[in-house]
């Protein structure tokens, strides 16, 4: 089972996710994710690996499943969105059944905090170039901006790539108004959440890091009171 933990707070876990972890004999995950569920790990075999240990984690999980163990591999957010679902299916190659249990992804959690910015077509792009070439990401940013999509940026800034978010902003400004609403949500639904409403031209004046999700509106997005909203098109 590949289990989505959602943003991290227990209220956002689905009953299906909790049941899967409780039913598992082995729980595997990035150690930071396992720290979210210590009370669910009692009397279970644990596979904890560091960041970038995804392949080895998946291989160990599959081998244990082939040996007859019930294994839950946990991911934050939704395991099928930048998570462990794909690699588990690739490693398993049909040798063992894989069940994907979805979770609330960062885009949904951040959007709920901001209001309703994703009410029309949107694109999600991760600014991490560990697995995707930066040149490919630039093409995707350009195409999505030209298509007037609402943009959701995952992994927007880290110490190793502090300027990717600035480049993304520059691309957006070629196609979007400087006053386009932007929402920045940090630690969404983790008990220490902060939310910022700003504009495309001013977004870099605020804290943005790996714990942040950035939502950039389209040409119809506006701020209504304390909320960011992209009209669906209904006649009011």
Secondary structure, DSSP 4 states (H G I P E B T S, - for coil): -EEE-BTSSGGGS-HHHHHHHHH-SEEEEEHHHHGGGGGG-TTSEEEEE-TT-HHHHHHHHHHHHHTT--EEEEESB-TTSSSSHHHHHHHHTTSS---EE----HHHHHHHHHEETTSS-EEEEE---SSS-HHHHHHHHHHHHHTT-EEEEES--BTTBTTHHHHHHHHHHHHS-TT-EEEEEESTTSSS-EEEEEETTTGGGS---TTEEEEE--TT-EEETTEEE---S---
